[in-house]
Amino acid sequence: MTQSLARITTIDEELSQRHIDLDPGGYFIIYVDREAGTLCAKHFTNVIDDRGLAIDPVTGKAIPARGKVDRTAETLYSGRTAKELCVKIFEQTQPCPVTRLDHAAYLGREFVRAEFALTTNSDYVQD
């Protein structure tokens, strides 16, 4: 028996509300560059403090979870497909900027969503 799209969406929304531990290796801002036909992932470094908050290593200030933050990315990764982007980040970059398996799984899911948006010309908003 197949699940309905509404049920899948409900499960996804519920899981998006769970607590996650941040990756001390940093975080990524993912977007689609339609003009270039690529998926892009800007990597930003951070430090996780004893409260579990991401701290800007330059300013020492907490990085807000929402809203615009004016920071310079450490690295910009791009690929034509989710797989190509994953290979660049997880296999070709040493040391790997991702230190948590749950973060790696999240990025893989997001890259596939961004690839779908690129190929279907639909909107992509990072979860």
N, C-alpha and C positions, 0 to 999 in steps of 0.2 A: 504494500500500500504506500503510495507516495504522499508526502506532506504537502499541504497547500502553501502557496507563497506567503499568505498571511501568517500562518503558523511559524514558518521559517523566520519571517521578519520579527515576530514577537519574541522568539527565542534569541535572536541576534540582539535585539534591543535590551532584553533582560541581561544578557551576558555583558553588554557594553557598560552596564552600571556597576559591575563588580569592582572590588579593590584590586589594584595591581601594584606590584613592587616595581619601582623604576630601575632602569638599567644604568649602572654606574658608567657604562661605556658611552652613554649619550642617548640622544633621541634624534628622530628623523622627521622632517616635514616632506610629505610626498605630494607631488602634483603631476599633472599631465601637460606636456608641452606639445600642443597640437601642431604648431607650425613645423617643429622638428620631427614630429611623429614619434616622440619618446616619452617614457616614464622617467620621472626625476625624483631623486631623494636627496635632500640636503641633510647632512649629518652635523649635529651640534654636540659638542662635549658638555659635560656637566659633572658635578660632584653631588653625591647623595649624602645629606646630613643625617644626624641621629634621629631626626623626626620623620625621615623618609622623603624629604623634599628635595627637588632638584635645585642645585645652587649654581649660578653662573661662576665658573672658576676665575673669571677676570674681575668681576665686581663684588663677588661674595654675597650677592643678593639672590633671594629665592626667585625662580623662574615661574611666572604664573601659568596655570594650566590652560587658561582661556585668554583670548585677546591677542593683540599684536605685540610682539616682543622684538626690539631692535637689536639683533645679534648677528654676528658674522658666522656663516657656516664654516665648519672645519673642512669639509669636502662635499662636492656635488657629484653624485653618481647618476648616470643615466643609462638607459637601455631601451631597446626596441620592444622587448617583451619582459614579462615578469621573471621568467627563467634567466634571461640574460642579465637583468639587474641583480638577481639573487647570486648568480655566479660571480659577478664583479665584487659584490660586498662580502659574501661569505667564503668564497674560495680564492679570489685573487688578491684581496686586501689583507696584508699582514702587518701588524696583528689585526685580527678581525675587530671592527668597531662595536660589534654586538657581543655582550658577555652573558646574556641570559637566554635560555632556550625558549621561554615563553615570549620574549621579545622577538626572537627570530621567527617563531610561528606567526605572531601578529603581523610582522613585516611581510611575510610571504602571502598572507591573506590579503593585506592591503595592496600589495603589488598586483595580485590577480584582479582585484576590484578595479584598480586604476587601468590595467590593461583592457578589461572589459569596457570601461568608459571610453578609452581611446579608440577601440575597434568599433564601438557602436555609436560613437559621437554623442555620448550621453555625459551628464555631469558627474564629476568625481569629487566627493567630500571625504576627507580622511576621518576615520572613526577614532 
